[in-house]
Amino acid sequence: MPQQNRSRPQASPFLLGHAESPDWERAVESCLQQIGYVPPEANLGFLYVSDGFAGILVRILEQLREETGVADWVGTVGMGICAGGREYYDTSAVAAMICAFPPDSFRILPTLRDPHLGELLDLQDWLRRSETHVAVVHGDPRNGSTPELIGRLAERLPGGYLVGGLSSSRGEEPQIASGIVQGGLSGVVFSDRVRIATGLTQGCSPIAGKHVVSACERNIIAAIDDRPALDVFYEDIGEILARDLNRVAGYIFAGLPLAGSDTGDYLVRNLIGVDTRNKLLAIGDMIEPGQAIQFCRRDGRSAWEDLQRMLDELRARLDGPPRGGLYYSCLGRGRNLFGDDSEELRAIHATLGDFPLAGFFANGEISNNRLYGYTGVLTLFL
């Protein structure tokens, strides 16, 4: 249905529509009905679709662009997506949020695949006009250079800070950066003309104190605190779990504390193997001798408390409800940690008020200059 035939409600700079349907056209039309009149100052859209729509994302994007008149869009696909106070899993769904930002306050980020970031050359003149930048980015989990790209992009942007997540899908993993792209890191960069607040919440909690890796090779740890790695691991997780390592998978993780963090942040990495004969431990990241490590468990109660901590800290920084927001949460969170009633999103709105919110459940979350896991990253436009 043409845009001009819709009723014209009171204009809002952030407009949200979300719907589920096996028919993508019906889902998009429902989103458009909810969005309603699109004011001329609207200039950027965020689009997230469930992975069942990955193969036709280009058609969804074209329809939204034509009907709204908004040319620039960013987004990706997820095995779960979120919008408003609802999480969508195991269904075909679309979430579209249309925003109005100050003119010349953002640039679409070209797809970055090379760590040298030569693609940024065309943005240099624009980047020099602002002392700080926040980039909302989506990454390809199949690209082994993605963690390096995240760090290098944060360094190259003056006063750079990144938020976002890695696409998650049972099939294709396209991203949106005006058009359909894939294989690297893409998104949008905002200048300091856009007021933004962000927060990070962890989904795991430490079960013991910090240790130091004494001997390792790539991702295989041989010694911790000058003792066999598996002996230290067994002591930390306790006798019951140590007797049945099958119970450890998906429950116990390696935490890599971040040097210099004043909030005790750490990177959560999967345990991917043990060698009981040689007492070795393999984790899902490269590690070096002298690096700090601590073991963590996925803990719903602790995760809930940390989510509320993040929300309370953000609320203290706000003058009122945000104009809009983006939320990127790990696939291991959401219903897997908080239940089937969209409790994670409900908590956000209960603390911060009712505002347009869109996002997806990611295969890794991006905050500042690092790739995290089992975290939630909330970005608010003020």
C-alpha positions in Angstrom: 0.0 0.0 0.0 1.5 3.4 -0.9 2.9 5.4 2.0 0.7 8.5 1.3 -2.5 6.5 1.8 -1.7 5.7 5.5 -3.1 7.9 8.2 -0.7 10.5 9.6 -0.2 10.3 13.3 1.9 12.7 15.3 5.4 12.6 13.8 8.1 11.0 15.8 11.8 10.9 14.9 12.0 7.2 15.7 9.4 4.9 14.2 9.2 1.1 14.8 7.4 -1.7 13.1 7.7 -5.4 13.8 5.8 -8.5 12.7 5.9 -12.2 12.0 4.5 -14.0 9.1 5.6 -16.8 6.7 4.8 -14.3 3.9 7.5 -11.6 3.8 5.2 -9.1 2.1 2.6 -9.4 4.8 5.3 -9.0 7.5 6.7 -5.9 5.8 3.2 -4.4 5.2 2.4 -4.9 8.9 5.6 -3.1 9.8 4.8 -0.2 7.5 1.3 0.0 9.0 2.8 0.4 12.5 5.4 2.9 11.3 2.7 5.0 9.6 3.6 8.4 8.2 7.3 8.8 7.6 8.4 12.5 8.0 10.7 14.0 5.5 13.5 14.4 8.0 13.8 10.6 8.4 17.1 9.6 7.0 18.2 6.2 8.3 16.7 2.8 8.9 17.7 -0.2 10.9 16.4 -3.6 9.6 16.7 -7.0 11.3 15.1 -10.1 10.0 15.0 -13.7 11.2 17.3 -16.1 9.3 14.3 -17.6 7.5 14.1 -14.4 5.5 17.9 -14.2 4.8 17.5 -15.4 1.1 15.0 -12.6 0.3 16.5 -9.8 2.4 17.2 -7.8 -0.7 13.4 -7.8 -1.6 12.5 -6.8 1.9 15.0 -4.0 1.8 13.8 -2.7 -1.6 10.2 -2.7 -0.4 10.9 -0.7 2.7 13.1 1.7 0.8 10.4 2.3 -1.8 7.5 2.7 0.6 9.3 4.9 3.2 11.5 7.0 1.0 14.4 6.3 3.3 17.5 5.4 1.2 20.1 4.5 3.9 19.6 1.3 5.9 21.8 -1.0 8.0 21.1 -4.3 9.7 21.5 -8.1 9.4 19.9 -11.4 10.1 19.6 -13.3 13.4 18.3 -16.7 14.6 16.3 -14.5 16.9 15.4 -10.8 16.6 13.9 -8.4 19.0 11.7 -5.3 18.7 9.8 -3.3 21.3 9.2 -5.6 24.2 9.1 -8.9 22.2 11.6 -11.5 21.2 11.0 -13.5 18.0 12.4 -17.1 17.7 11.7 -20.0 15.4 9.5 -17.9 13.2 9.8 -15.6 10.1 9.9 -12.0 11.4 10.9 -8.5 10.5 11.8 -5.5 12.7 12.3 -2.1 11.1 13.1 1.1 12.9 13.2 4.5 11.0 15.2 7.3 12.5 15.8 11.0 12.0 19.3 12.2 12.7 20.9 15.6 12.1 22.0 16.2 8.5 25.5 15.1 7.8 25.8 13.4 11.2 26.4 9.8 9.9 28.0 7.9 7.2 27.3 4.3 6.0 30.4 2.2 6.6 31.7 0.4 3.5 32.2 -3.3 4.0 35.6 -3.9 5.7 37.4 -7.1 4.9 41.1 -6.1 4.9 42.8 -5.2 8.2 44.4 -2.2 6.5 40.9 -0.6 6.3 41.6 1.0 2.9 37.9 1.3 2.5 37.9 4.2 5.0 39.8 6.5 2.8 36.7 8.0 1.3 35.4 8.9 4.8 38.6 10.7 6.0 37.5 14.2 5.3 34.2 13.7 7.1 35.8 11.9 10.0 38.2 14.8 10.7 35.2 17.1 11.4 34.4 15.3 14.7 36.5 14.4 17.7 34.4 11.4 18.7 32.5 8.7 16.8 30.3 5.8 17.6 29.9 3.0 15.0 27.0 0.5 14.9 28.5 -2.5 13.2 27.5 -6.0 12.1 30.1 -8.6 11.4 30.4 -11.9 9.6 31.2 -14.8 12.1 32.8 -16.8 9.3 35.5 -14.2 8.7 38.5 -15.1 11.0 39.7 -11.5 10.8 36.6 -10.1 12.3 38.1 -9.6 15.9 41.1 -7.8 14.3 38.8 -5.7 12.1 36.9 -4.6 15.2 40.0 -3.5 17.0 41.5 -1.7 14.0 38.3 0.1 13.2 38.0 1.4 16.8 41.6 2.7 16.5 41.0 4.4 13.1 37.9 6.3 14.0 38.8 9.5 16.0 37.5 8.9 19.5 36.1 5.7 18.2 33.7 3.4 20.0 31.9 0.4 18.5 28.7 -1.4 19.3 27.0 -4.2 17.4 27.0 -7.9 16.9 27.9 -10.8 14.5 25.2 -12.2 12.3 23.6 -15.4 13.4 21.9 -17.8 11.0 21.3 -21.4 10.1 22.1 -20.5 6.5 23.1 -17.3 4.7 24.4 -14.4 6.8 23.9 -11.2 4.8 24.3 -7.7 6.2 22.8 -4.4 5.1 24.9 -1.3 4.5 22.6 0.6 2.1 22.7 -2.6 -0.1 23.2 -6.2 0.7 26.8 -7.1 1.7 28.6 -9.9 3.4 31.9 -11.3 4.4 33.2 -8.5 6.6 32.3 -5.7 8.9 29.7 -3.1 7.9 27.4 -0.6 9.5 27.0 3.2 10.2 29.3 5.7 11.9 27.8 8.6 13.9 29.6 11.9 14.6 29.4 13.7 18.0 26.3 15.5 16.7 24.3 12.4 17.7 24.0 11.9 21.5 24.5 8.2 22.4 24.8 6.2 25.6 25.8 2.5 25.7 26.0 -0.2 28.3 27.4 -3.8 28.5 26.0 -6.6 30.7 27.7 -10.0 31.2 25.8 -13.3 31.1 28.4 -15.3 33.2 29.8 -14.9 36.6 33.3 -15.9 37.9 33.3 -19.0 40.1 36.8 -18.4 41.6 39.7 -15.9 41.6 42.0 -14.9 38.8 44.9 -17.1 37.7 47.8 -16.6 35.4 48.5 -18.8 32.4 52.1 -20.2 32.8 52.5 -22.2 29.7 50.4 -22.5 26.5 50.5 -22.8 22.7 48.0 -21.0 20.6 44.6 -21.9 22.3 45.9 -24.9 24.4 46.8 -24.2 28.0 49.3 -26.5 29.6 49.9 -24.8 32.9 48.1 -22.2 35.1 49.9 -20.7 38.2 52.8 -23.1 37.4 50.6 -26.1 37.9 48.9 -28.4 35.3 46.0 -26.5 33.8 43.4 -29.3 34.3 44.3 -29.5 38.0 43.5 -25.8 38.6 40.4 -26.2 36.5 39.1 -29.1 38.5 39.7 -27.2 41.8 37.7 -24.2 40.6 34.7 -26.1 39.2 34.4 -28.5 42.2 34.4 -32.2 42.6 31.0 -32.9 41.3 31.5 -31.3 37.9 35.1 -32.6 37.7 33.8 -36.2 37.9 31.4 -35.6 35.0 32.9 -33.3 32.4 29.9 -33.8 30.1 28.0 -31.4 32.5 30.6 -28.7 31.9 29.7 -28.0 28.3 27.5 -24.9 27.9 27.8 -24.2 31.7 31.4 -23.5 32.4 33.5 -21.1 30.4 36.9 -19.4 30.4 37.0 -15.7 31.3 39.8 -13.5 30.1 39.9 -10.4 32.3 40.5 -7.1 30.5 43.6 -5.3 31.6 42.8 -1.8 32.8 39.0 -2.3 33.0 37.5 -0.4 35.9 34.3 -2.4 35.8 35.8 -5.9 36.0 34.9 -6.8 32.4 36.1 -10.0 30.9 35.8 -11.8 27.6 34.0 -15.1 27.8 35.3 -17.9 25.7 34.1 -21.5 25.2 35.9 -24.5 26.5 36.5 -26.6 23.4 38.4 -29.6 24.7 40.3 -31.2 27.5 43.2 -33.7 27.5 42.9 -35.7 30.8 46.0 -37.6 30.1 48.3 -34.6 29.7 46.1 -32.3 31.8 45.6 -29.8 29.0 42.8 -27.4 28.4 41.7 -25.8 25.1 39.6 -22.6 24.8 38.0 -20.8 21.9 40.6 -18.0 21.7 44.4 -17.5 21.3 46.2 -17.0 24.6 49.7 -16.1 25.7 51.8 -16.9 28.7 51.3 -14.4 31.5 47.7 -13.7 30.5 45.1 -13.6 33.3 42.3 -16.2 33.3 39.4 -17.1 35.5 36.6 -19.7 35.1 33.0 -18.7 34.9 29.6 -20.2 34.9 26.5 -19.3 33.0 24.3 -18.1 35.8 20.7 -16.8 35.3 20.5 -15.0 38.6 23.8 -13.3 38.3 23.0 -12.4 34.7 19.7 -10.8 35.8 21.4 -8.8 38.5 24.1 -7.6 36.1 21.4 -6.6 33.5 19.6 -4.5 36.1 23.0 -3.0 37.2 23.6 -1.9 33.6 20.1 -0.5 33.2 20.2 1.4 36.5 23.6 3.0 35.5 22.1 4.0 32.1 19.0 5.5 33.7 21.1 7.7 36.0 22.6 9.2 32.8 19.3 10.0 31.2 17.0 13.0 31.4 14.0 10.9 30.3 13.1 8.0 28.0 15.5 7.6 25.1 14.4 8.6 21.6 15.2 5.1 20.4 17.6 2.2 21.0 19.3 -0.9 19.7 20.0 -4.1 21.6 22.3 -6.9 20.7 22.2 -9.9 22.9 24.0 -13.3 22.7 22.1 -16.3 21.4 22.9 -17.9 24.8 20.9 -15.3 26.6 17.2 -14.4 25.9 15.0 -17.3 26.4 17.9 -19.6 27.1 18.8 -17.6 30.2 15.7 -15.6 31.2 12.7 -17.7 30.0 10.2 -17.6 27.1 8.4 -14.3 28.0 10.8 -11.8 26.5 12.0 -10.9 30.1 15.2 -9.4 28.9 13.5 -6.8 26.8 10.7 -6.2 29.4 13.4 -5.4 31.9 14.8 -2.7 29.6 11.5 -1.0 29.2 10.5 -1.4 32.8 13.7 0.5 33.9 14.2 3.0 31.0 10.6 3.6 29.8 8.7 2.9 26.6 10.8 3.8 23.5 11.4 2.2 20.0 13.9 -0.6 20.4 15.2 -3.0 17.7 18.0 -5.6 17.5 18.9 -9.3 17.3 20.4 -12.2 19.0 24.0 -12.4 17.9 26.8 -14.9 17.4 29.1 -12.5 19.3 28.6 -9.0 20.6 30.7 -5.9 20.0 31.4 -3.3 22.6 34.1 -0.6 22.4 37.0 -2.4 20.6 36.4 -6.0 21.4 34.3 -9.0 20.5 32.4 -10.5 23.5 30.3 -13.5 24.1 27.3 -14.2 26.4 26.8 -10.4 26.8 24.1 -7.8 26.0 25.0 -4.5 24.4 22.4 -1.7 24.7 22.8 1.5 22.7 20.5 4.4 23.3 19.9 7.5 21.1 19.2 10.5 23.4 
